[in-house]
Amino acid sequence: VARVLKVLALGPGPAAADPPTLDPADLALLRGEGVFETVRVYRGRPFRLGAHLARLAASASALEIPLGGLDLERLAARAAGAAGECDALLRVVCTKGVGDGGATAAYAVLAELPDELEEQRARGLVVVPLTLAVDPLVRAASPWLLPGVKSTSYAVNMAAQRAAQARGADEAVFTGLGGELLEAPTANVWWRSGRTLFTPAPDTGILAGVTRAVLLELAPEHGYRTVEGVFTAEDLAAADEAFLSSSVREVMPVVAVGGDATSGFRPVGDGRPGPAARALQAALRAAAAELRSAG
Ligand SMILES: Cc1ncc(COP(=O)(O)O)c(C=O)c1O
């Protein structure tokens, strides 16, 4: 777990809480009824904070967590500022509180980036498809299954990462009952065929990643067409290259995909990090640098 640099809290309720406290009966702890965002901080500035807070508000609305009166933007900016000139991760968390009339608690945690990111980016990840046992289109049309909601109920996602690692891979990619490719437990998935980049559409119930949206914006400037739709794990394995995207990992190459127990791992393309991942990673960093120079 990355070292925590700073914790700031509001509440329960809009007042600052110092030191930060969380009620042991908070429904986020007891039932996973909380929402969160993980934001990249580049040299003390949160990247695409507005998009993250908009998604947080949508997630909170799905869980009926009231956010009225909470100045999350100020909370986030203050916590991010504690990074000084360093890059870091900022988590903004809102919990349901103790229920019936209990106020929402909000807090921000600034933490160091994981150590292994650049080593992983250089070598690329091995992923294994694991079923989420859902029909993606039914899930997307069933609000109680919380499609596209970033809640604190990530135990399934973490268990999938452990299952992938137990199979000798770095990471999982979830598939639907019909073999539809969905997303990784904490990242969106992409692959390239020629000059076209493919990524699953949000109407499969995946999380609409903030980084995913940035890459959809940046790709055409770098000569790549983008297509969102419903695809399968086979498409990933047969691609010229593949990568994941997230605020934490930015653009992370995928170099091999696991099959069933008998078929082992298959290289994606030439089995090395590919040119689209490299170009988009550089473009993402350039967009972050622009944000800094824009003040
Ligand atoms: C399930 C899931 N999909 C995708 C993502 C990537 O989203 P973002 O680019 O906003 O970090 C995340 C981020 O944590 C996630 O948890």
The ligand as an SDF file (V2000), in Angstrom:
LIG
                    3D

 16 16  0  0  0  0  0  0  0  0999 V2000
  -13.5920   -0.5180  -12.8250 C   0  0  0  0  0  0  0  0  0  0  0  0
  -12.7560    0.6150  -13.3630 C   0  0  0  0  0  0  0  0  0  0  0  0
  -12.7110    0.8120  -14.6960 N   0  0  0  0  0  0  0  0  0  0  0  0
  -11.9760    1.8210  -15.2190 C   0  0  0  0  0  0  0  0  0  0  0  0
  -11.2280    2.6740  -14.4230 C   0  0  0  0  0  0  0  0  0  0  0  0
  -10.4100    3.7780  -15.0450 C   0  0  0  0  0  0  0  0  0  0  0  0
  -10.9930    5.0210  -14.7720 O   0  0  0  0  0  0  0  0  0  0  0  0
  -10.1550    6.3790  -14.6900 P   0  0  0  0  0  0  0  0  0  0  0  0
   -9.4700    6.5280  -16.0190 O   0  0  0  0  0  0  0  0  0  0  0  0
  -11.1820    7.4110  -14.4610 O   0  0  0  0  0  0  0  0  0  0  0  0
   -9.1700    6.2400  -13.5790 O   0  0  0  0  0  0  0  0  0  0  0  0
  -11.2670    2.5080  -13.0410 C   0  0  0  0  0  0  0  0  0  0  0  0
  -10.5090    3.4250  -12.1770 C   0  0  0  0  0  0  0  0  0  0  0  0
  -10.2600    3.1900  -11.0440 O   0  0  0  0  0  0  0  0  0  0  0  0
  -12.0520    1.4570  -12.4910 C   0  0  0  0  0  0  0  0  0  0  0  0
  -12.1070    1.2670  -11.1690 O   0  0  0  0  0  0  0  0  0  0  0  0
  1  2  1  0
  2  3  1  0
  2 15  2  0
  3  4  2  0
  4  5  1  0
  5  6  1  0
  5 12  2  0
  6  7  1  0
  7  8  1  0
  8  9  2  0
  8 10  1  0
  8 11  1  0
 12 13  1  0
 12 15  1  0
 13 14  2  0
 15 16  1  0
M  END
$$$$
